[in-house]
């Protein structure tokens, strides 16, 4: 059964963010589109987003009984897939800084067939969890929206147990030159128009702009390494327009000092 809690370290976790205008803008934008978010995801990805998340779960080597955290969980799709993977003996927390997104996902979360999912309003750059707590820490299509990517990834690494995995599923620019014009046409022309039919066009104009400004797959690998993660593995999907990064926290914890 799902439940929502707040980060007790902030008096108002839905609005008190230290990162400046980007965080406020993104939070307000997602709050506005929350009712249409799941439907639009399915339409705009041609329902491939489900397959991408489930593949990321498989590649993360989640086991029954594991403890998992999904950062920037939105309406909880990644958390549900993790719940199914860890089973009734596992533990799953979904954390997001936008409470309306969480609330619109609660019915879905409560129907999850595996571990009970605890949903929490919390900032990815200041995770309110003890170090070395989770076997797998994930983020799906959310890391490019945080104001401080390095800080958020370092926080994910901090709360992972030694030997645990940090998994990032995110849009990226395809490396294949022949494919880039098709991707660019879709994300800069088609996607905002379709999004505008069902929701705020502004939100689906932000999406391609955020993809264009996001770090490359190589830069994201470097960010994960700086957070103390090792054995970084990449898996390109959809001709490289989507990428899964998986890093492992070393058995000897070298992230503790840098992640605080």
C-alpha positions in Angstrom: 0.0 0.0 0.0 1.4 3.4 -1.0 1.8 6.4 1.3 3.2 9.9 1.0 5.6 11.4 3.5 7.6 14.6 3.5 11.3 15.2 4.1 11.3 16.2 7.7 14.5 18.2 7.2 12.5 20.8 5.2 9.4 22.7 6.6 8.0 22.8 3.0 9.7 20.2 0.9 7.5 20.9 -2.1 8.7 24.5 -2.4 11.8 25.1 -0.3 14.6 24.4 -2.7 18.0 26.1 -2.6 18.9 25.6 -6.2 17.3 28.7 -7.7 14.9 29.4 -10.6 15.4 26.1 -12.5 14.1 24.0 -9.7 11.1 26.3 -9.1 10.3 26.4 -12.8 10.5 22.6 -13.2 8.5 21.9 -10.1 5.7 24.3 -11.1 5.7 23.0 -14.7 5.4 19.3 -13.6 2.7 20.2 -11.1 0.7 21.8 -13.9 0.9 18.8 -16.3 0.6 16.0 -13.6 -2.9 15.0 -14.6 -1.9 14.3 -18.2 1.6 13.1 -17.5 1.2 9.4 -17.8 -1.0 9.5 -20.9 1.3 11.9 -22.7 4.4 9.7 -21.8 2.7 6.7 -23.5 1.7 8.7 -26.6 4.9 10.6 -27.1 7.2 7.5 -26.6 4.8 5.2 -28.5 4.6 3.2 -25.2 8.3 2.4 -25.4 9.0 4.1 -22.0 7.6 1.1 -20.2 10.0 -1.2 -22.0 13.0 1.1 -21.4 12.3 1.2 -17.6 11.8 -2.6 -17.4 15.1 -3.2 -19.2 16.9 -0.8 -16.9 15.5 -2.8 -13.9 16.7 -6.0 -15.4 20.2 -4.6 -16.2 20.4 -3.3 -12.6 20.4 -6.8 -11.3 17.6 -6.2 -8.8 16.9 -9.2 -6.6 14.0 -10.3 -4.5 14.3 -8.7 -1.1 16.4 -5.8 -2.2 16.0 -2.2 -1.0 15.5 0.3 -3.7 15.1 4.1 -4.1 13.7 5.8 -7.2 14.7 9.5 -7.4 12.6 12.0 -9.4 10.0 9.3 -9.3 7.2 11.4 -10.8 4.0 9.3 -10.8 5.9 6.2 -9.7 6.3 4.1 -12.9 10.0 3.2 -12.1 9.1 2.5 -8.5 6.3 0.1 -9.6 8.7 -1.8 -11.8 11.2 -2.0 -8.9 8.4 -3.2 -6.6 7.6 -6.0 -8.9 11.2 -7.0 -9.1 12.0 -7.0 -5.4 8.8 -8.8 -4.4 6.9 -8.7 -1.2 10.1 -9.1 0.9 11.7 -6.0 -0.6 11.5 -2.3 0.0 10.9 0.6 -2.4 10.8 4.3 -1.9 9.9 6.8 -4.6 11.1 10.4 -4.0 10.2 13.5 -6.0 10.1 17.2 -5.3 6.7 17.7 -6.9 3.9 16.6 -4.7 1.1 16.8 -7.3 3.1 14.3 -9.5 3.3 11.9 -6.6 -0.4 12.3 -5.8 -1.5 11.6 -9.3 0.5 8.3 -9.2 -0.9 7.0 -5.9 -3.6 4.8 -7.3 -1.0 3.1 -9.6 1.5 2.7 -6.7 -1.1 1.2 -4.4 -1.9 -1.4 -7.1 1.7 -2.6 -7.3 1.9 -6.3 -6.8 5.3 -6.5 -5.1 6.8 -4.6 -2.2 4.8 -1.7 -0.6 5.9 1.6 -2.1 6.5 4.6 0.2 6.2 7.8 -1.8 8.1 10.8 -0.4 8.4 14.5 -1.3 12.1 15.1 -1.2 14.9 16.9 -3.2 17.2 14.8 -5.3 20.2 17.0 -4.3 19.5 16.6 -0.6 18.2 13.1 -0.1 16.9 12.6 3.5 18.2 9.0 3.8 21.1 7.5 5.7 24.3 6.6 3.8 24.7 3.0 2.5 21.0 2.2 2.7 19.8 1.0 -0.8 20.9 -1.9 -3.0 19.7 -0.1 -6.1 19.1 3.7 -6.7 17.4 4.7 -9.9 16.3 7.8 -11.8 14.3 7.7 -14.9 14.1 10.8 -17.2 14.6 13.1 -14.3 18.3 13.8 -13.8 18.4 16.4 -16.6 15.8 18.4 -14.7 17.8 18.9 -11.5 19.8 22.1 -11.0 22.9 20.3 -9.8 23.5 17.1 -11.7 26.8 16.3 -9.9 25.2 16.9 -6.5 22.2 14.7 -7.3 24.3 11.8 -8.6 26.7 12.1 -5.6 23.7 11.9 -3.3 22.4 8.7 -5.1 25.9 7.2 -4.7 26.0 8.2 -1.0 22.8 6.4 -0.1 23.7 3.2 -2.1 25.2 0.4 -0.2 28.8 -0.8 -1.1 28.3 -3.1 -4.0 25.0 -1.4 -4.9 24.1 0.1 -8.2 23.1 3.5 -9.4 21.0 3.5 -12.6 20.2 6.5 -14.8 17.8 6.2 -17.6 17.7 9.4 -19.6 17.2 10.9 -23.1 20.4 11.7 -24.9 21.5 12.9 -28.4 22.0 9.9 -30.7 25.6 9.3 -31.8 24.5 8.1 -35.2 24.8 11.1 -37.6 22.1 9.7 -40.0 19.6 9.4 -37.2 20.0 12.9 -35.6 17.8 14.8 -38.1 14.9 12.4 -37.5 15.2 12.8 -33.8 15.6 16.5 -33.9 12.5 16.9 -36.2 10.4 14.8 -33.8 11.5 16.4 -30.5 11.6 20.0 -31.7 8.6 20.0 -34.0 6.2 17.1 -33.5 6.6 16.5 -29.7 5.7 20.1 -28.7 2.6 20.1 -31.0 1.3 16.8 -29.7 2.0 17.8 -26.1 0.2 21.1 -26.6 -2.9 19.4 -27.7 -3.3 17.6 -24.4 -1.4 19.8 -21.9 0.7 22.9 -21.6 2.7 23.4 -24.8 5.3 25.2 -22.7 6.2 21.9 -20.9 6.8 20.1 -24.1 8.9 22.9 -25.5 11.0 22.7 -22.3 11.6 18.9 -22.9 13.5 19.2 -26.2 15.4 22.3 -24.9 16.4 20.3 -21.8 17.6 17.4 -23.9 19.7 19.8 -26.1 21.4 21.3 -23.1 21.9 18.0 -21.2 25.3 16.5 -20.8 26.6 13.9 -23.3 26.7 10.2 -22.4 30.4 10.5 -21.9 30.0 13.5 -19.6 27.4 11.7 -17.6 29.8 8.7 -17.2 32.4 11.2 -15.9 29.9 12.7 -13.4 29.2 9.2 -12.1 32.9 8.4 -11.7 33.4 11.7 -9.8 30.6 10.6 -7.5 32.8 7.5 -6.7 31.0 5.0 -8.9 33.0 2.4 -10.8 32.4 -0.1 -13.6 30.2 2.3 -15.5 28.2 0.5 -18.2 26.2 2.1 -21.0 23.3 0.8 -23.0 21.9 2.8 -25.9 18.2 2.4 -26.8 16.2 3.7 -29.7 19.3 4.4 -31.8 20.9 6.2 -28.9 18.2 8.8 -28.2 17.8 7.0 -24.9 20.6 5.8 -22.8 21.0 3.7 -19.6 24.0 4.3 -17.4 24.8 1.9 -14.6 27.5 2.4 -12.0 28.6 0.3 -9.0 29.5 1.7 -5.6 32.8 0.1 -4.6 32.9 -2.4 -1.7 35.3 0.1 0.0 33.3 3.3 0.3 35.1 6.1 -1.4 32.1 8.3 -2.0 31.4 9.2 1.6 33.7 12.1 1.8 32.8 13.8 -1.5 29.1 13.3 -1.3 28.4 15.3 1.8 
